[in-house]
Amino acid sequence: MSTNTPTEYESTEPEPTAERTRVPVAGGVLVYESHPEKVGRELIGFEDVTDWDGVRSALVARGIDVGAIHHRPVLDE
């Protein structure tokens, strides 16, 4: 009776890295991350926030749920 053991191979290619994009808006900076294997980009946080109302308005203008203000980190703290 024989058993088959699957063999795992390690890739010699580097992992694709995510690219961060910073978009200055009134009140701060929106930070997005895009991954080579995915389409689009994702809001991952904020930087240089001076006015949350301005950031909120920028999110609304882009069709992003304003709850992101409470669920995404400020990355420069």
Residue, then its C-alpha position, 0 to 999 in steps of 0.5 A: m500500500s502506498t501513500n501520496t504525500p503532497t510536495e510543497y514548493e517555495s516560490t523563488e519570486p519575491e512576494p508582490t508588494a502593495e503600493r500606497t497612494r496618498v491623496p491630499v484633501a481638505g483636512g488631511v491625507l487619505v492613504y490608499e493601498s493597491h495590490p498587484e493581484k487585486v483590481g482597485r485600491e482600498l482606503i487604509g487610513f489617514e495622515d496629517v489630519t487637521d480637520w475631521d469635517g474636511v476629511r469626512s466631506a472628502l469621503v462623501a465626495r468619493g462615495i466612501d462610507v464616513g464610518a471609515i473615520h472611526h474604523r481606519p487608523v491615523l497612520d502618522e501617530 
